[in-house]
Amino acid sequence: MMKHSFLIGFLLLAFAPRAVSQSGSSLPQRDEIARITIDHNPLRLYTTESLLETLPCFKPATGGRAETPRLADRGLVELKNGEVIKWFAADTRSLVAATRAGSQLFELSGDCAYRRAGPAMRLHKYFFSKSDFPEPMPKRIERAAVERFLREILGWRHPGWMPLNELRRVALFYDMQGIVPDLLSRLDARKTSGWELQHSIVFAELVGLLGDDAQRETGLRYYRHLLTLPYKKGPVPELFHLRALTSCLVAYMPEETNKGLLRRIERALDRLRPLARNDWAAGTEMREIEDLRGEVRFRVAAVATIKREIMRAADEAVRLDALVNIYLNIDLRLNEYVALWALNKLVRAGRTGDAEEVVAALRRGMIRLPRDDARDALRARALNAVEFFGGKLTHGERAQMRTARSRFDPLSFEEN
């Protein structure tokens, strides 16, 4: 038996495909490339544009032979002269390129990759880099490049562990209305458990925040469908889904009420109560869902009132002042539920309307800031937003911004 196992192992090694290092060859230049495709990407190492930006930083490896990776992302580099190069990558430090003439192993120059980092590489690192020192969200990228990046990852057949928090932040910061059709296409009524269901809930929430009236109506119907799904035991506790559904509900307020979600929460509690007698984990989840029920019944219900008050204001200056009050923590009512909504409304007002009116509202907001220990930091937040929307700052105001640079300000150009 051992002889047979040894023989099988030897044959596998002998016939494993290999890439030979040939120091004379190199990857094509950018102007020689017609397009790059990704046919299989279980490792999520690149998007097409981030690979195109990275290619100049790969240099031929020296000496020896290297196995062509088996578990790897792969695709094609199609050249303008008609030639096609197959590429394989098992990590971000090496790449194998294969043509009819043979295969070549390339290694990444880290210094080159750092210096040449373009918008697609920066976005990819923010979304997928796993590090003790997280990458900052890139804030100085053209909206068209951001939209291409988001649409490509939303088009992946199996999104898997797509970072949902990063997706939400980038989409709202850049007000990515163009990805709403892609989000709608990912809403799959067959996904009733696990992370796939969690993805669908977040996608539906973003449709509610970014979409037009017709798109929001479609997203709202899907949200209501999500409330009817039967519970299926899986790797994700139902509490996670209920919290995500709470955020999704807020995105569709004031049109939607909290009644449907409250019924769904009661169904979860009915399932957990008999289990909680003998299962400590079920008891803990039950108590946390009971707390969430109180939030939805009272605090989330009040969100509709706040949104309705702001949206019904006939004077645009009044609406902008109310949104600025939320952004600058002057109005702290239900801030955890309305902050993202107010942020996106300000971004859209500055992008599609008159940015000078948004700047004027921010300057009015600075006069209303509370006179306490937080005033300097909030004033810096307002000044960052003024600069973000194209307003002019005095020398003294710039000095005031620097005193509170450590504070995270969503509407700023600082990447921290």
N, C-alpha and C positions, 0 to 999 in steps of 0.2 A: 504493500500500500504506500509506504514511504517513497519507494522507487517511482511509483506512478505519479505521486504528488510532485516530486522533484523534477521529473521529466516534463510535466505540464507547466510548472513554473519556468523551467528553462526555455521551453518553446514560446511562452508568452513574452519573455524578455527578448528572445531572439527575433521575434517577428513584430515587436512593438515598433510603430513608426517613429522615426527619429529625425531631428533637425540637425543638419551639419553646419557648423560655424564656418562661414566663408568671409574672411575679413575684407575681401575686395568688393562685395556687393553692398548696396545701401537701399533704403526705402525711397520711394518716389517723392519728388518735391510737390508742394501743395498745388502749384499751377499745372502739374501734370495729371492731377486727379480729377476725374469726372464726378464720382460720388463714392461714398462709403456706405456699406450696408451692414447691419447686424442681424444675422440669421438665428442665432441662439445665444441667450445671455443669462444663464442661471446665476452667474456671479455678480451681475450688474456693475461691471467694471467701467463701462463707458456708455455715453450716448454717441451717435454718429459724429456730432460736432466736436465733442470733447476729445474723441480719438483723433479727428483731423487736426485739432490743435496740438495734440501730444506727439504725433508722428515725428516731427523734426527733432524731438529730444531722444529718440531711440537710436542707438549706435550699435554697429555689428559687435557681437560678442567674440572674444578671442579664445581660441584653443578648444579642443575636445569636442564631444558630441553631447547633445541634449535631447531628451525625449520630447516628442511633440505632446503637449498636455492632453489628457483624456477628458477630465472635467474642466471645461474651459468655455469662455465666451468665444464666439467665432463669427466670421462674416467675410465679406469681399471688399477689396479695394479695386474699383473699376477705373482704368486709366483712359485718357482721352484718345490714345492711339489704339484702343480696343483691347489691350492686354488686361487680364484679370489676375489679381493676386489674392490668394486665400490668407487670412490671418487668424491666429489663435492666441488667446491670452488667458493664463491661469491666475495671474496676479497683475498688479499695476507696475511691476518692476521689470517685466520681460514680455516679449512678444515674438511669435514665430510667424514668418512670412513664407508662403509656399507658392512656387510657380512651376511650370513644366521643367525648368532647368534644375529644380531642387528646392530645398528648404534652408532657411537662414534664421538663426536665433539672434535677437536684438535685445539689448539691455538699456534701461532708462537712465539718462543722466538726470539725477535729482535736481542739481543746480539749474540745469536748463529748464526743466519742468516748472521750477519755482519762478524763474525770470520770465518765461514765456506764457504763464498762465493767462488764458483768455477767458471770456465770459462763460463759455460752456464748461471749461475745466473748473472754474470757481463755483459755479452752481452745482456741478456734480460732487465736488468735495463737500459742499455744505449739506447736500442731501445724504450722501452715502459714506463719507469718511467716518470711521469709528475710531475715536481718539479720546484721551483724557483731556485734551485741549480742543474743544469743538471749533469748527470753522465758523467765522462770522457770516451772517447773511450778506451776500453781495448786494450793494445798493446803487451802484452806478453802472447798471447794465441797460442797454436799450430794451424797451418793452418787447420789440419784435423777437429779439434773441431769447428773452425769458419765455415768451409764448411758444417758440419752437421747442425749447427744452421741455417745458411742461407737457406739451402735446405728445412729444415722443415717449416720455416715460408713462404717460397715461395710455399710450397705445401698446405698451408691452403686453404680451398675451397673458403672462402670469405676474402681476405686480408684486406678489409675495409680501415681503416686509418693507413696502414702500413707506418712507417716513412721513406719516400723516401730518404731524405738527409742522414740519418744514414746508410741506406742500401748502398747508393753510396759510402760513405766515407769508410765503412768497407770493401766493396768488392774491392775497388781500393787499399786501404792500404795493404791488404793481397793478392792482385792479384789473386782473386778467379776465375780462369778460369774454375774450376770444376762446377760452378753453371750455366754456360752458357746454357746447355741443359734445365735446369729448367726455366731460363728466357725465352728461346724460347717457351717453352710449355705454358707460361702465356700470350703470344701474341695472343689475341683473336680479330679477325676482326669484331666481332659483337659489341664490346665495342666502341660506337661512341659518348659518352658524359660523363660528370661528372668526378669523381675521378678515375673511372675505366679506362677511356681513358688516364688520366694523368699517371696512373701506367704503362700502356702499352708503352707510349712514353719513360718513364724513363728506363723501362726494355730494350727497343730497343736500347737506348743510351748505356747502360752497355754492351749489346752484341757487339756493335761497338767498345767499349774500351777494352773488355776482350777477345773477340772471335778470333778464327783462321780465315783463309781466307774464308773457306766454311761457317762458322757460320756468319761471317760479311756479306757475300753475302746474306744470308737468312734475316739477320736483316735489310740490306739495302733495300731489296724488301719490307719488312714490313713498313719501314720508308716512302717509296714512296706511299704505300697504305694509310698510315695515312694522307698524303697530299690530298688525293682524297675524304676523308670523308665529308659528308654534315654537315653543322653546325646544332647542335641541342641545343635548349635553355635548360639550366640546371643550377645547383648551382655553376658551375665553369666558370668564364668569359673566353671567347675565348682567351684573351690576355695571360692567364696562359698557355694554350695549345701551343700557338705560341712561347712563350719563351722556353718552354720545347722542342719544335720541333727545335728551334735554337740550343740548346745544343746537340740534337740528330744529327742534320746535321753536327756539328763540329766533332762528333765522327766518322763520315764516310768520312771526308775529308782526303786526297785530291781526293779520287775516285769520290765523289759526288760534284756537283756544287750547287750554291744557287738559281738556276732558279726555281725549283719546289716550294721551300718555298716562294719565292717572289710572285709567282702566287697565292699561298694560302693566303698570306697576302693581296693581292689586292682583293680577294674574301671577306675577312673579312671587308675591308674598304668599299667595295661596299654595304655591308649589313648595315654598321653603319652610312654612310653619311646621308641617309634620316632620320634616327632616331635621329641623333645628333642635328637637328634643334629644337626639342622640349624636348629632354631628356638630362639632364646635365650629367648623368652617362655615357650614350652612347657617348656623346661628349668627355668626359675625356678618355674613353677607345679608341676612335678613334685616339686621338692625341698621346696617348702612343704607339699605334700600328704603327702610322706614324713614330715615333721616332725609333721603332724597325726595320721598313723597311729600314731606313737609315743605321742602324747598319749592317743588313744582306747584304745590297747592297755593302757596302764599307769595313767595318772592317772584317766581317765574311768571305767575299770573299778572303781577304788577308791571312786568316789562311791556306788555301790550299798551298799557296806559301811557308810559313814558314815550314809547315810539309814536303812538298816535298823536300825542301833544306836539311833538317836534315836526312830524310830517304834515300836520294840518295847518301849521303856521303859514299864513298867506305871504308874509314878508320874508324874503330869502335871508336878509341880515339876521332876523330873529332865529331862523333855523340854524344858520351857521354859528350864532352865538351859543345856542343850546348844545350843538355838537362840540364846540370848543370847550364849553364848561365840562363836558364829560372827559374830553381828552386831557385837560389840565387838572383833573380831579377837583374842580370847583363843585361840580355836581357828582356826589359819590353814591347816589341812589342806584343800587343794583349794578355797580360798575363792572362786576365780574361777568355780567350777562350782556351788557350793552357796549362795552369798550371796543370790541372788535368791529361791531356794526358802525359805531360813530367814527372810528378810524377810517374805515372804508368809504363812508359817506364824505368825509373831508377830502380823501384822496381823489374820489371821483369828481367832487365839486371843483377842485383845483385843476384837474386834468381836462375835463370836458366843459367847464364853465369859465368864470372869470377868476383867475388865481389871485388877482389883486383884492377881490372881495374876501377871499379866505385869509389873506395876509392881514387885511384890516380887522377881521374878526379875531384873529390871534392877538393882535395888538390891543384890541379892546379887552380881550380876556386877561392880558397881563395886568390891567388896572384892577381887575376883580380878584386877583390872587389873594389867598388868606395871608395875614401877617403873622406867620409862625415859622418854625425851623425849616419847613419844607419850601418856603417861598423862593429861595435862591435856586433850588433844583428845578422847581416848576417854571420859573422864569427862563432858565436855560433851556428847558424842554420847549417852551414857546418860541424862543429865539431860533432854536434848531429848526422848528417847523416853518418859521418865517423864511429862513434861508432855503429850506427844501422847496417851498412854493415860489421861489424866485424873488423874494423881498430883499431889499437892501438893508444891511446892518451897519451901524456906526462903529467906529473903533472901540468905543466904550462897551457897546453891546457884545462885540466879539470877545472882549476880555471877560465879560460876565459869562459867556458860554464856556470858556475854558475852566472856570472855577468849578464847574459841575460836570466835567466830561465823563466821569466814571458812571453817571446815571444812564441807563439804557433808555433812549428816546426813539420810538418807532419811526417818527417823521424826522429823520436826520440823515445826513450823508455819512455819519460815522459808522463804521462797521465794527461792532464790538459784541 
